[in-house]
Amino acid sequence: SLAFHDAGAAAPRHSAEQLRRLMRRATAARRELADTDDALRRLAGGRFGQCERCTEPIPAAQLLRVPEGRYCPHCA
């Protein structure tokens, strides 16, 4: 996000394609942060590791790979 902001302030030095790439990266980083925040809320609420669709437990191995995961393998 900061890189996009800085690039926008100095727009004449960056091409439109570079700005689009930075925007995509900033958007992806914000999405990852929101997913992490949601996982922390589930942890605080006692629902971490529980599938949001079927309420079955999400396997520990899957949570190790993707700790912000919301769904079990069956529902994903």
All heavy atoms as a GROMACS GRO file, in nm:
protein
  585
    1SER      N    1   0.082  -0.119   0.000
    1SER     CA    2   0.000   0.000   0.000
    1SER      C    3   0.087   0.125   0.000
    1SER      O    4   0.059   0.220  -0.072
    1SER     CB    5  -0.091   0.002   0.122
    1SER     OG    6  -0.187  -0.100   0.113
    2LEU      N    7   0.190   0.123   0.081
    2LEU     CA    8   0.278   0.240   0.086
    2LEU      C    9   0.352   0.258  -0.046
    2LEU      O   10   0.369   0.371  -0.092
    2LEU     CB   11   0.378   0.227   0.200
    2LEU     CG   12   0.316   0.239   0.340
    2LEU    CD1   13   0.422   0.211   0.446
    2LEU    CD2   14   0.252   0.374   0.361
    3ALA      N   15   0.393   0.148  -0.107
    3ALA     CA   16   0.462   0.158  -0.236
    3ALA      C   17   0.369   0.219  -0.340
    3ALA      O   18   0.411   0.302  -0.421
    3ALA     CB   19   0.511   0.021  -0.281
    4PHE      N   20   0.242   0.178  -0.341
    4PHE     CA   21   0.147   0.235  -0.436
    4PHE      C   22   0.127   0.383  -0.409
    4PHE      O   23   0.127   0.465  -0.500
    4PHE     CB   24   0.013   0.161  -0.430
    4PHE     CG   25  -0.089   0.220  -0.522
    4PHE    CD1   26  -0.082   0.196  -0.658
    4PHE    CD2   27  -0.190   0.302  -0.474
    4PHE    CE1   28  -0.175   0.251  -0.744
    4PHE    CE2   29  -0.283   0.357  -0.560
    4PHE     CZ   30  -0.275   0.332  -0.695
    5HIS      N   31   0.112   0.419  -0.283
    5HIS     CA   32   0.095   0.560  -0.246
    5HIS      C   33   0.215   0.643  -0.291
    5HIS      O   34   0.198   0.749  -0.351
    5HIS     CB   35   0.074   0.573  -0.096
    5HIS     CG   36   0.066   0.715  -0.050
    5HIS    ND1   37  -0.042   0.795  -0.076
    5HIS    CD2   38   0.155   0.791   0.018
    5HIS    CE1   39  -0.019   0.916  -0.026
    5HIS    NE2   40   0.099   0.915   0.032
    6ASP      N   41   0.334   0.594  -0.260
    6ASP     CA   42   0.455   0.666  -0.299
    6ASP      C   43   0.467   0.676  -0.451
    6ASP      O   44   0.508   0.779  -0.504
    6ASP     CB   45   0.580   0.598  -0.242
    6ASP     CG   46   0.589   0.613  -0.091
    6ASP    OD1   47   0.518   0.699  -0.034
    6ASP    OD2   48   0.666   0.536  -0.030
    7ALA      N   49   0.431   0.569  -0.521
    7ALA     CA   50   0.438   0.571  -0.666
    7ALA      C   51   0.338   0.670  -0.724
    7ALA      O   52   0.367   0.740  -0.821
    7ALA     CB   53   0.413   0.431  -0.722
    8GLY      N   54   0.220   0.677  -0.665
    8GLY     CA   55   0.119   0.771  -0.712
    8GLY      C   56   0.162   0.914  -0.693
    8GLY      O   57   0.133   1.001  -0.776
    9ALA      N   58   0.235   0.942  -0.585
    9ALA     CA   59   0.284   1.078  -0.560
    9ALA      C   60   0.389   1.117  -0.662
    9ALA      O   61   0.406   1.234  -0.693
    9ALA     CB   62   0.340   1.087  -0.419
   10ALA      N   63   0.459   1.019  -0.715
   10ALA     CA   64   0.564   1.045  -0.814
   10ALA      C   65   0.522   0.986  -0.949
   10ALA      O   66   0.602   0.929  -1.020
   10ALA     CB   67   0.695   0.983  -0.767
   11ALA      N   68   0.398   1.001  -0.984
   11ALA     CA   69   0.341   0.938  -1.103
   11ALA      C   70   0.420   0.959  -1.232
   11ALA      O   71   0.429   0.867  -1.312
   11ALA     CB   72   0.196   0.982  -1.121
   12PRO      N   73   0.477   1.076  -1.255
   12PRO     CA   74   0.549   1.092  -1.383
   12PRO      C   75   0.663   0.992  -1.402
   12PRO      O   76   0.699   0.960  -1.512
   12PRO     CB   77   0.602   1.235  -1.377
   12PRO     CG   78   0.512   1.305  -1.281
   12PRO     CD   79   0.470   1.199  -1.182
   13ARG      N   80   0.718   0.940  -1.290
   13ARG     CA   81   0.830   0.846  -1.303
   13ARG      C   82   0.784   0.703  -1.328
   13ARG      O   83   0.864   0.618  -1.362
   13ARG     CB   84   0.914   0.847  -1.175
   13ARG     CG   85   0.980   0.980  -1.149
   13ARG     CD   86   1.067   0.972  -1.028
   13ARG     NE   87   1.006   0.887  -0.926
   13ARG     CZ   88   1.058   0.867  -0.807
   13ARG    NH1   89   1.171   0.924  -0.774
   13ARG    NH2   90   0.998   0.790  -0.719
   14HIS      N   91   0.656   0.674  -1.309
   14HIS     CA   92   0.606   0.537  -1.322
   14HIS      C   93   0.504   0.527  -1.434
   14HIS      O   94   0.422   0.616  -1.453
   14HIS     CB   95   0.540   0.491  -1.191
   14HIS     CG   96   0.636   0.486  -1.076
   14HIS    ND1   97   0.734   0.391  -1.066
   14HIS    CD2   98   0.648   0.565  -0.968
   14HIS    CE1   99   0.803   0.412  -0.955
   14HIS    NE2  100   0.753   0.517  -0.894
   15SER      N  101   0.510   0.415  -1.504
   15SER     CA  102   0.414   0.393  -1.612
   15SER      C  103   0.280   0.349  -1.553
   15SER      O  104   0.272   0.307  -1.438
   15SER     CB  105   0.466   0.285  -1.707
   15SER     OG  106   0.462   0.158  -1.642
   16ALA      N  107   0.178   0.356  -1.635
   16ALA     CA  108   0.046   0.312  -1.592
   16ALA      C  109   0.048   0.164  -1.556
   16ALA      O  110  -0.016   0.122  -1.459
   16ALA     CB  111  -0.056   0.339  -1.702
   17GLU      N  112   0.125   0.085  -1.629
   17GLU     CA  113   0.135  -0.059  -1.600
   17GLU      C  114   0.201  -0.083  -1.465
   17GLU      O  115   0.158  -0.168  -1.388
   17GLU     CB  116   0.211  -0.132  -1.710
   17GLU     CG  117   0.225  -0.282  -1.685
   17GLU     CD  118   0.092  -0.354  -1.670
   17GLU    OE1  119  -0.008  -0.312  -1.732
   17GLU    OE2  120   0.087  -0.452  -1.594
   18GLN      N  121   0.304  -0.008  -1.433
   18GLN     CA  122   0.369  -0.021  -1.302
   18GLN      C  123   0.271   0.014  -1.191
   18GLN      O  124   0.267  -0.054  -1.088
   18GLN     CB  125   0.493   0.068  -1.293
   18GLN     CG  126   0.609   0.018  -1.375
   18GLN     CD  127   0.722   0.121  -1.378
   18GLN    OE1  128   0.697   0.240  -1.390
   18GLN    NE2  129   0.845   0.073  -1.369
   19LEU      N  130   0.192   0.118  -1.209
   19LEU     CA  131   0.094   0.157  -1.108
   19LEU      C  132  -0.014   0.050  -1.093
   19LEU      O  133  -0.058   0.021  -0.982
   19LEU     CB  134   0.032   0.292  -1.143
   19LEU     CG  135   0.126   0.412  -1.131
   19LEU    CD1  136   0.058   0.538  -1.179
   19LEU    CD2  137   0.175   0.428  -0.988
   20ARG      N  138  -0.056  -0.012  -1.203
   20ARG     CA  139  -0.156  -0.120  -1.196
   20ARG      C  140  -0.100  -0.239  -1.118
   20ARG      O  141  -0.171  -0.298  -1.036
   20ARG     CB  142  -0.199  -0.162  -1.335
   20ARG     CG  143  -0.305  -0.071  -1.396
   20ARG     CD  144  -0.366  -0.133  -1.521
   20ARG     NE  145  -0.273  -0.138  -1.632
   20ARG     CZ  146  -0.248  -0.036  -1.714
   20ARG    NH1  147  -0.309   0.078  -1.699
   20ARG    NH2  148  -0.162  -0.049  -1.813
   21ARG      N  149   0.028  -0.273  -1.145
   21ARG     CA  150   0.090  -0.384  -1.071
   21ARG      C  151   0.097  -0.355  -0.922
   21ARG      O  152   0.068  -0.440  -0.839
   21ARG     CB  153   0.228  -0.414  -1.126
   21ARG     CG  154   0.224  -0.516  -1.240
   21ARG     CD  155   0.363  -0.549  -1.283
   21ARG     NE  156   0.398  -0.433  -1.367
   21ARG     CZ  157   0.516  -0.401  -1.411
   21ARG    NH1  158   0.618  -0.472  -1.382
   21ARG    NH2  159   0.536  -0.296  -1.488
   22LEU      N  160   0.137  -0.233  -0.890
   22LEU     CA  161   0.143  -0.194  -0.749
   22LEU      C  162   0.006  -0.198  -0.684
   22LEU      O  163  -0.009  -0.241  -0.569
   22LEU     CB  164   0.205  -0.056  -0.734
   22LEU     CG  165   0.356  -0.048  -0.751
   22LEU    CD1  166   0.400   0.098  -0.757
   22LEU    CD2  167   0.427  -0.120  -0.637
   23MET      N  168  -0.098  -0.157  -0.757
   23MET     CA  169  -0.234  -0.160  -0.703
   23MET      C  170  -0.278  -0.305  -0.679
   23MET      O  171  -0.339  -0.335  -0.577
   23MET     CB  172  -0.330  -0.091  -0.798
   23MET     CG  173  -0.473  -0.095  -0.748
   23MET     SD  174  -0.491  -0.025  -0.584
   23MET     CE  175  -0.546   0.136  -0.626
   24ARG      N  176  -0.245  -0.394  -0.771
   24ARG     CA  177  -0.280  -0.536  -0.752
   24ARG      C  178  -0.210  -0.592  -0.629
   24ARG      O  179  -0.270  -0.665  -0.550
   24ARG     CB  180  -0.246  -0.617  -0.876
   24ARG     CG  181  -0.345  -0.599  -0.990
   24ARG     CD  182  -0.324  -0.702  -1.100
   24ARG     NE  183  -0.193  -0.694  -1.162
   24ARG     CZ  184  -0.164  -0.622  -1.270
   24ARG    NH1  185  -0.257  -0.550  -1.328
   24ARG    NH2  186  -0.042  -0.621  -1.320
   25ARG      N  187  -0.081  -0.557  -0.612
   25ARG     CA  188  -0.007  -0.605  -0.495
   25ARG      C  189  -0.065  -0.548  -0.367
   25ARG      O  190  -0.079  -0.618  -0.267
   25ARG     CB  191   0.141  -0.568  -0.508
   25ARG     CG  192   0.214  -0.653  -0.610
   25ARG     CD  193   0.359  -0.614  -0.628
   25ARG     NE  194   0.431  -0.601  -0.503
   25ARG     CZ  195   0.537  -0.524  -0.485
   25ARG    NH1  196   0.584  -0.452  -0.586
   25ARG    NH2  197   0.598  -0.519  -0.370
   26ALA      N  198  -0.102  -0.420  -0.368
   26ALA     CA  199  -0.160  -0.357  -0.249
   26ALA      C  200  -0.294  -0.421  -0.216
   26ALA      O  201  -0.324  -0.448  -0.099
   26ALA     CB  202  -0.176  -0.207  -0.271
   27THR      N  203  -0.375  -0.449  -0.318
   27THR     CA  204  -0.504  -0.512  -0.297
   27THR      C  205  -0.487  -0.652  -0.239
   27THR      O  206  -0.558  -0.691  -0.145
   27THR     CB  207  -0.583  -0.517  -0.429
   27THR    OG1  208  -0.601  -0.383  -0.475
   27THR    CG2  209  -0.718  -0.583  -0.411
   28ALA      N  210  -0.393  -0.729  -0.292
   28ALA     CA  211  -0.368  -0.864  -0.242
   28ALA      C  212  -0.319  -0.860  -0.097
   28ALA      O  213  -0.362  -0.940  -0.014
   28ALA     CB  214  -0.266  -0.936  -0.330
   29ALA      N  215  -0.233  -0.764  -0.065
   29ALA     CA  216  -0.182  -0.752   0.072
   29ALA      C  217  -0.294  -0.716   0.168
   29ALA      O  218  -0.303  -0.769   0.279
   29ALA     CB  219  -0.070  -0.648   0.079
   30ARG      N  220  -0.384  -0.627   0.126
   30ARG     CA  221  -0.499  -0.592   0.212
   30ARG      C  222  -0.591  -0.711   0.232
   30ARG      O  223  -0.643  -0.731   0.341
   30ARG     CB  224  -0.575  -0.475   0.150
   30ARG     CG  225  -0.503  -0.345   0.161
   30ARG     CD  226  -0.588  -0.232   0.107
   30ARG     NE  227  -0.516  -0.108   0.118
   30ARG     CZ  228  -0.509  -0.018   0.023
   30ARG    NH1  229  -0.570  -0.037  -0.092
   30ARG    NH2  230  -0.441   0.093   0.042
   31ARG      N  231  -0.611  -0.790   0.128
   31ARG     CA  232  -0.696  -0.909   0.139
   31ARG      C  233  -0.634  -1.009   0.237
   31ARG      O  234  -0.703  -1.067   0.321
   31ARG     CB  235  -0.715  -0.972   0.001
   31ARG     CG  236  -0.816  -1.085   0.001
   31ARG     CD  237  -0.841  -1.140  -0.140
   31ARG     NE  238  -0.871  -1.037  -0.237
   31ARG     CZ  239  -0.798  -1.013  -0.346
   31ARG    NH1  240  -0.692  -1.087  -0.373
   31ARG    NH2  241  -0.832  -0.919  -0.431
   32GLU      N  242  -0.503  -1.030   0.226
   32GLU     CA  243  -0.434  -1.122   0.318
   32GLU      C  244  -0.444  -1.073   0.461
   32GLU      O  245  -0.465  -1.152   0.554
   32GLU     CB  246  -0.288  -1.138   0.277
   32GLU     CG  247  -0.270  -1.217   0.149
   32GLU     CD  248  -0.125  -1.219   0.102
   32GLU    OE1  249  -0.035  -1.191   0.183
   32GLU    OE2  250  -0.103  -1.249  -0.016
   33LEU      N  251  -0.429  -0.943   0.482
   33LEU     CA  252  -0.441  -0.887   0.616
   33LEU      C  253  -0.582  -0.906   0.670
   33LEU      O  254  -0.601  -0.944   0.786
   33LEU     CB  255  -0.404  -0.739   0.615
   33LEU     CG  256  -0.411  -0.667   0.750
   33LEU    CD1  257  -0.321  -0.734   0.852
   33LEU    CD2  258  -0.373  -0.521   0.733
   34ALA      N  259  -0.683  -0.884   0.587
   34ALA     CA  260  -0.822  -0.904   0.630
   34ALA      C  261  -0.846  -1.051   0.665
   34ALA      O  262  -0.914  -1.081   0.765
   34ALA     CB  263  -0.918  -0.858   0.521
   35ASP      N  264  -0.792  -1.143   0.586
   35ASP     CA  265  -0.806  -1.286   0.616
   35ASP      C  266  -0.741  -1.321   0.749
   35ASP      O  267  -0.795  -1.399   0.828
   35ASP     CB  268  -0.746  -1.372   0.504
   35ASP     CG  269  -0.826  -1.369   0.376
   35ASP    OD1  270  -0.943  -1.325   0.379
   35ASP    OD2  271  -0.771  -1.411   0.272
   36THR      N  272  -0.625  -1.264   0.775
   36THR     CA  273  -0.555  -1.288   0.902
   36THR      C  274  -0.635  -1.231   1.018
   36THR      O  275  -0.651  -1.297   1.122
   36THR     CB  276  -0.414  -1.228   0.898
   36THR    OG1  277  -0.341  -1.290   0.792
   36THR    CG2  278  -0.340  -1.250   1.029
   37ASP      N  279  -0.689  -1.110   1.001
   37ASP     CA  280  -0.772  -1.051   1.106
   37ASP      C  281  -0.894  -1.138   1.135
   37ASP      O  282  -0.931  -1.159   1.250
   37ASP     CB  283  -0.818  -0.911   1.067
   37ASP     CG  284  -0.710  -0.807   1.083
   37ASP    OD1  285  -0.610  -0.833   1.155
   37ASP    OD2  286  -0.724  -0.698   1.023
   38ASP      N  287  -0.957  -1.190   1.029
   38ASP     CA  288  -1.073  -1.278   1.047
   38ASP      C  289  -1.034  -1.405   1.122
   38ASP      O  290  -1.107  -1.451   1.210
   38ASP     CB  291  -1.135  -1.315   0.912
   38ASP     CG  292  -1.210  -1.199   0.849
   38ASP    OD1  293  -1.242  -1.102   0.919
   38ASP    OD2  294  -1.236  -1.208   0.727
   39ALA      N  295  -0.918  -1.462   1.090
   39ALA     CA  296  -0.872  -1.583   1.159
   39ALA      C  297  -0.848  -1.553   1.307
   39ALA      O  298  -0.881  -1.634   1.394
   39ALA     CB  299  -0.745  -1.637   1.095
   40LEU      N  300  -0.792  -1.437   1.338
   40LEU     CA  301  -0.770  -1.400   1.478
   40LEU      C  302  -0.903  -1.382   1.551
   40LEU      O  303  -0.916  -1.419   1.668
   40LEU     CB  304  -0.685  -1.274   1.486
   40LEU     CG  305  -0.539  -1.291   1.445
   40LEU    CD1  306  -0.471  -1.155   1.437
   40LEU    CD2  307  -0.467  -1.383   1.542
   41ARG      N  308  -1.004  -1.328   1.484
   41ARG     CA  309  -1.138  -1.316   1.546
   41ARG      C  310  -1.197  -1.454   1.573
   41ARG      O  311  -1.257  -1.477   1.678
   41ARG     CB  312  -1.230  -1.234   1.456
   41ARG     CG  313  -1.216  -1.085   1.475
   41ARG     CD  314  -1.329  -1.010   1.407
   41ARG     NE  315  -1.312  -1.000   1.263
   41ARG     CZ  316  -1.230  -0.915   1.202
   41ARG    NH1  317  -1.158  -0.832   1.273
   41ARG    NH2  318  -1.221  -0.913   1.071
   42ARG      N  319  -1.179  -1.547   1.478
   42ARG     CA  320  -1.230  -1.683   1.501
   42ARG      C  321  -1.156  -1.748   1.617
   42ARG      O  322  -1.218  -1.817   1.699
   42ARG     CB  323  -1.214  -1.767   1.374
   42ARG     CG  324  -1.310  -1.727   1.263
   42ARG     CD  325  -1.316  -1.826   1.149
   42ARG     NE  326  -1.187  -1.856   1.088
   42ARG     CZ  327  -1.130  -1.784   0.993
   42ARG    NH1  328  -1.188  -1.674   0.948
   42ARG    NH2  329  -1.015  -1.820   0.941
   43LEU      N  330  -1.027  -1.722   1.627
   43LEU     CA  331  -0.949  -1.777   1.738
   43LEU      C  332  -1.001  -1.722   1.870
   43LEU      O  333  -1.026  -1.797   1.965
   43LEU     CB  334  -0.801  -1.743   1.719
   43LEU     CG  335  -0.705  -1.797   1.823
   43LEU    CD1  336  -0.704  -1.949   1.822
   43LEU    CD2  337  -0.564  -1.744   1.796
   44ALA      N  338  -1.021  -1.592   1.878
   44ALA     CA  339  -1.070  -1.529   2.000
   44ALA      C  340  -1.212  -1.576   2.034
   44ALA      O  341  -1.248  -1.586   2.152
   44ALA     CB  342  -1.067  -1.376   1.986
   45GLY      N  343  -1.291  -1.606   1.931
   45GLY     CA  344  -1.428  -1.649   1.952
   45GLY      C  345  -1.444  -1.799   1.971
   45GLY      O  346  -1.556  -1.848   1.986
   46GLY      N  347  -1.333  -1.872   1.970
   46GLY     CA  348  -1.341  -2.017   1.990
   46GLY      C  349  -1.386  -2.096   1.868
   46GLY      O  350  -1.423  -2.212   1.880
   47ARG      N  351  -1.384  -2.035   1.750
   47ARG     CA  352  -1.428  -2.103   1.628
   47ARG      C  353  -1.314  -2.134   1.532
   47ARG      O  354  -1.336  -2.184   1.422
   47ARG     CB  355  -1.532  -2.017   1.556
   47ARG     CG  356  -1.659  -1.995   1.636
   47ARG     CD  357  -1.760  -1.907   1.564
   47ARG     NE  358  -1.704  -1.798   1.484
   47ARG     CZ  359  -1.666  -1.679   1.531
   47ARG    NH1  360  -1.676  -1.653   1.659
   47ARG    NH2  361  -1.618  -1.587   1.450
   48PHE      N  362  -1.189  -2.104   1.572
   48PHE     CA  363  -1.075  -2.129   1.484
   48PHE      C  364  -1.062  -2.278   1.460
   48PHE      O  365  -1.073  -2.358   1.552
   48PHE     CB  366  -0.947  -2.074   1.545
   48PHE     CG  367  -0.827  -2.093   1.457
   48PHE    CD1  368  -0.806  -2.011   1.348
   48PHE    CD2  369  -0.737  -2.195   1.481
   48PHE    CE1  370  -0.696  -2.028   1.266
   48PHE    CE2  371  -0.627  -2.214   1.399
   48PHE     CZ  372  -0.607  -2.130   1.291
   49GLY      N  373  -1.040  -2.316   1.335
   49GLY     CA  374  -1.023  -2.457   1.301
   49GLY      C  375  -1.154  -2.529   1.276
   49GLY      O  376  -1.156  -2.650   1.259
   50GLN      N  377  -1.262  -2.454   1.273
   50GLN     CA  378  -1.394  -2.511   1.249
   50GLN      C  379  -1.443  -2.460   1.113
   50GLN      O  380  -1.439  -2.340   1.086
   50GLN     CB  381  -1.491  -2.467   1.359
   50GLN     CG  382  -1.629  -2.521   1.347
   50GLN     CD  383  -1.717  -2.470   1.460
   50GLN    OE1  384  -1.679  -2.381   1.536
   50GLN    NE2  385  -1.834  -2.527   1.472
   51CYS      N  386  -1.486  -2.551   1.028
   51CYS     CA  387  -1.534  -2.515   0.895
   51CYS      C  388  -1.654  -2.421   0.908
   51CYS      O  389  -1.746  -2.446   0.984
   51CYS     CB  390  -1.573  -2.640   0.818
   51CYS     SG  391  -1.638  -2.607   0.652
   52GLU      N  392  -1.651  -2.313   0.831
   52GLU     CA  393  -1.760  -2.217   0.836
   52GLU      C  394  -1.885  -2.265   0.763
   52GLU      O  395  -1.993  -2.212   0.785
   52GLU     CB  396  -1.715  -2.083   0.776
   52GLU     CG  397  -1.617  -2.011   0.864
   52GLU     CD  398  -1.585  -1.871   0.816
   52GLU    OE1  399  -1.643  -1.825   0.715
   52GLU    OE2  400  -1.500  -1.808   0.881
   53ARG      N  401  -1.873  -2.368   0.680
   53ARG     CA  402  -1.989  -2.418   0.608
   53ARG      C  403  -2.054  -2.535   0.681
   53ARG      O  404  -2.174  -2.532   0.708
   53ARG     CB  405  -1.948  -2.460   0.467
   53ARG     CG  406  -2.066  -2.499   0.382
   53ARG     CD  407  -2.032  -2.514   0.236
   53ARG     NE  408  -1.997  -2.382   0.182
   53ARG     CZ  409  -1.904  -2.361   0.091
   53ARG    NH1  410  -1.836  -2.462   0.042
   53ARG    NH2  411  -1.878  -2.240   0.046
   54CYS      N  412  -1.976  -2.638   0.718
   54CYS     CA  413  -2.035  -2.758   0.777
   54CYS      C  414  -2.006  -2.771   0.927
   54CYS      O  415  -2.058  -2.863   0.990
   54CYS     CB  416  -1.987  -2.883   0.704
   54CYS     SG  417  -1.813  -2.924   0.734
   55THR      N  418  -1.924  -2.684   0.981
   55THR     CA  419  -1.884  -2.681   1.123
   55THR      C  420  -1.795  -2.798   1.166
   55THR      O  421  -1.764  -2.811   1.283
   55THR     CB  422  -2.004  -2.668   1.220
   55THR    OG1  423  -2.078  -2.789   1.220
   55THR    CG2  424  -2.091  -2.549   1.185
   56GLU      N  425  -1.752  -2.880   1.071
   56GLU     CA  426  -1.659  -2.989   1.104
   56GLU      C  427  -1.520  -2.931   1.128
   56GLU      O  428  -1.487  -2.824   1.077
   56GLU     CB  429  -1.654  -3.092   0.991
   56GLU     CG  430  -1.780  -3.173   0.977
   56GLU     CD  431  -1.807  -3.261   1.098
   56GLU    OE1  432  -1.713  -3.327   1.146
   56GLU    OE2  433  -1.923  -3.263   1.143
   57PRO      N  434  -1.435  -3.004   1.202
   57PRO     CA  435  -1.298  -2.954   1.225
   57PRO      C  436  -1.217  -2.953   1.095
   57PRO      O  437  -1.230  -3.041   1.011
   57PRO     CB  438  -1.238  -3.055   1.322
   57PRO     CG  439  -1.351  -3.135   1.375
   57PRO     CD  440  -1.463  -3.125   1.277
   58ILE      N  441  -1.134  -2.851   1.082
   58ILE     CA  442  -1.041  -2.843   0.969
   58ILE      C  443  -0.914  -2.917   1.013
   58ILE      O  444  -0.865  -2.893   1.124
   58ILE     CB  445  -1.009  -2.697   0.936
   58ILE    CG1  446  -1.137  -2.624   0.894
   58ILE    CG2  447  -0.903  -2.689   0.826
   58ILE    CD1  448  -1.119  -2.474   0.877
   59PRO      N  449  -0.862  -3.010   0.933
   59PRO     CA  450  -0.742  -3.085   0.972
   59PRO      C  451  -0.626  -2.993   1.008
   59PRO      O  452  -0.602  -2.891   0.942
   59PRO     CB  453  -0.710  -3.168   0.848
   59PRO     CG  454  -0.838  -3.178   0.773
   59PRO     CD  455  -0.910  -3.049   0.799
   60ALA      N  456  -0.552  -3.031   1.112
   60ALA     CA  457  -0.439  -2.951   1.161
   60ALA      C  458  -0.335  -2.930   1.051
   60ALA      O  459  -0.279  -2.820   1.039
   60ALA     CB  460  -0.376  -3.018   1.283
   61ALA      N  461  -0.311  -3.030   0.969
   61ALA     CA  462  -0.212  -3.016   0.862
   61ALA      C  463  -0.254  -2.906   0.765
   61ALA      O  464  -0.170  -2.830   0.716
   61ALA     CB  465  -0.195  -3.148   0.788
   62GLN      N  466  -0.382  -2.896   0.737
   62GLN     CA  467  -0.431  -2.791   0.647
   62GLN      C  468  -0.415  -2.654   0.713
   62GLN      O  469  -0.376  -2.558   0.648
   62GLN     CB  470  -0.578  -2.816   0.613
   62GLN     CG  471  -0.636  -2.712   0.520
   62GLN     CD  472  -0.780  -2.741   0.484
   62GLN    OE1  473  -0.828  -2.854   0.496
   62GLN    NE2  474  -0.851  -2.639   0.439
   63LEU      N  475  -0.444  -2.644   0.843
   63LEU     CA  476  -0.429  -2.517   0.914
   63LEU      C  477  -0.282  -2.475   0.923
   63LEU      O  478  -0.253  -2.355   0.925
   63LEU     CB  479  -0.491  -2.525   1.052
   63LEU     CG  480  -0.644  -2.529   1.054
   63LEU    CD1  481  -0.695  -2.558   1.195
   63LEU    CD2  482  -0.702  -2.400   1.000
   64LEU      N  483  -0.192  -2.572   0.928
   64LEU     CA  484  -0.050  -2.537   0.928
   64LEU      C  485  -0.008  -2.475   0.796
   64LEU      O  486   0.073  -2.384   0.791
   64LEU     CB  487   0.036  -2.660   0.958
   64LEU     CG  488   0.036  -2.706   1.104
   64LEU    CD1  489   0.108  -2.840   1.117
   64LEU    CD2  490   0.100  -2.601   1.192
   65ARG      N  491  -0.066  -2.526   0.687
   65ARG     CA  492  -0.035  -2.472   0.554
   65ARG      C  493  -0.104  -2.338   0.530
   65ARG      O  494  -0.046  -2.246   0.474
   65ARG     CB  495  -0.077  -2.570   0.444
   65ARG     CG  496   0.015  -2.688   0.426
   65ARG     CD  497  -0.020  -2.767   0.300
   65ARG     NE  498  -0.161  -2.801   0.285
   65ARG     CZ  499  -0.221  -2.906   0.342
   65ARG    NH1  500  -0.152  -2.989   0.418
   65ARG    NH2  501  -0.348  -2.928   0.321
   66VAL      N  502  -0.231  -2.329   0.572
   66VAL     CA  503  -0.312  -2.209   0.548
   66VAL      C  504  -0.387  -2.176   0.677
   66VAL      O  505  -0.504  -2.213   0.693
   66VAL     CB  506  -0.411  -2.230   0.431
   66VAL    CG1  507  -0.486  -2.101   0.399
   66VAL    CG2  508  -0.342  -2.283   0.309
   67PRO      N  509  -0.322  -2.110   0.772
   67PRO     CA  510  -0.386  -2.086   0.902
   67PRO      C  511  -0.509  -1.997   0.895
   67PRO      O  512  -0.594  -2.004   0.984
   67PRO     CB  513  -0.276  -2.020   0.985
   67PRO     CG  514  -0.167  -1.988   0.894
   67PRO     CD  515  -0.186  -2.062   0.766
   68GLU      N  516  -0.524  -1.920   0.790
   68GLU     CA  517  -0.643  -1.835   0.779
   68GLU      C  518  -0.757  -1.906   0.707
   68GLU      O  519  -0.862  -1.848   0.681
   68GLU     CB  520  -0.609  -1.703   0.710
   68GLU     CG  521  -0.574  -1.715   0.564
   68GLU     CD  522  -0.427  -1.752   0.540
   68GLU    OE1  523  -0.353  -1.780   0.635
   68GLU    OE2  524  -0.388  -1.755   0.424
   69GLY      N  525  -0.738  -2.037   0.678
   69GLY     CA  526  -0.839  -2.114   0.606
   69GLY      C  527  -0.971  -2.118   0.680
   69GLY      O  528  -0.977  -2.122   0.802
   70ARG      N  529  -1.080  -2.117   0.604
   70ARG     CA  530  -1.214  -2.112   0.661
   70ARG      C  531  -1.292  -2.242   0.642
   70ARG      O  532  -1.393  -2.261   0.707
   70ARG     CB  533  -1.294  -2.002   0.592
   70ARG     CG  534  -1.237  -1.865   0.613
   70ARG     CD  535  -1.312  -1.765   0.524
   70ARG     NE  536  -1.255  -1.635   0.540
   70ARG     CZ  537  -1.314  -1.538   0.610
   70ARG    NH1  538  -1.429  -1.560   0.668
   70ARG    NH2  539  -1.257  -1.422   0.623
   71TYR      N  540  -1.248  -2.327   0.548
   71TYR     CA  541  -1.329  -2.443   0.512
   71TYR      C  542  -1.248  -2.571   0.519
   71TYR      O  543  -1.128  -2.574   0.492
   71TYR     CB  544  -1.383  -2.426   0.370
   71TYR     CG  545  -1.463  -2.300   0.352
   71TYR    CD1  546  -1.411  -2.191   0.284
   71TYR    CD2  547  -1.591  -2.289   0.408
   71TYR    CE1  548  -1.484  -2.075   0.270
   71TYR    CE2  549  -1.664  -2.172   0.396
   71TYR     CZ  550  -1.610  -2.065   0.326
   71TYR     OH  551  -1.680  -1.949   0.314
   72CYS      N  552  -1.317  -2.680   0.553
   72CYS     CA  553  -1.255  -2.812   0.554
   72CYS      C  554  -1.232  -2.855   0.409
   72CYS      O  555  -1.287  -2.794   0.317
   72CYS     CB  556  -1.346  -2.911   0.628
   72CYS     SG  557  -1.499  -2.952   0.540
   73PRO      N  558  -1.154  -2.960   0.387
   73PRO     CA  559  -1.128  -3.004   0.249
   73PRO      C  560  -1.256  -3.041   0.174
   73PRO      O  561  -1.266  -3.016   0.054
   73PRO     CB  562  -1.039  -3.127   0.266
   73PRO     CG  563  -0.976  -3.110   0.399
   73PRO     CD  564  -1.077  -3.038   0.484
   74HIS      N  565  -1.354  -3.096   0.243
   74HIS     CA  566  -1.480  -3.135   0.177
   74HIS      C  567  -1.557  -3.013   0.124
   74HIS      O  568  -1.615  -3.018   0.016
   74HIS     CB  569  -1.565  -3.216   0.274
   74HIS     CG  570  -1.698  -3.255   0.219
   74HIS    ND1  571  -1.712  -3.335   0.108
   74HIS    CD2  572  -1.822  -3.225   0.258
   74HIS    CE1  573  -1.840  -3.351   0.082
   74HIS    NE2  574  -1.910  -3.285   0.172
   75CYS      N  575  -1.558  -2.904   0.199
   75CYS     CA  576  -1.635  -2.786   0.163
   75CYS      C  577  -1.557  -2.685   0.078
   75CYS      O  578  -1.618  -2.596   0.018
   75CYS     CB  579  -1.685  -2.715   0.288
   75CYS     SG  580  -1.806  -2.813   0.382
   76ALA      N  581  -1.427  -2.700   0.073
   76ALA     CA  582  -1.344  -2.600   0.001
   76ALA      C  583  -1.364  -2.600  -0.146
   76ALA      O  584  -1.414  -2.647  -0.222
   76ALA     CB  585  -1.196  -2.624   0.029
   0.00000   0.00000   0.00000
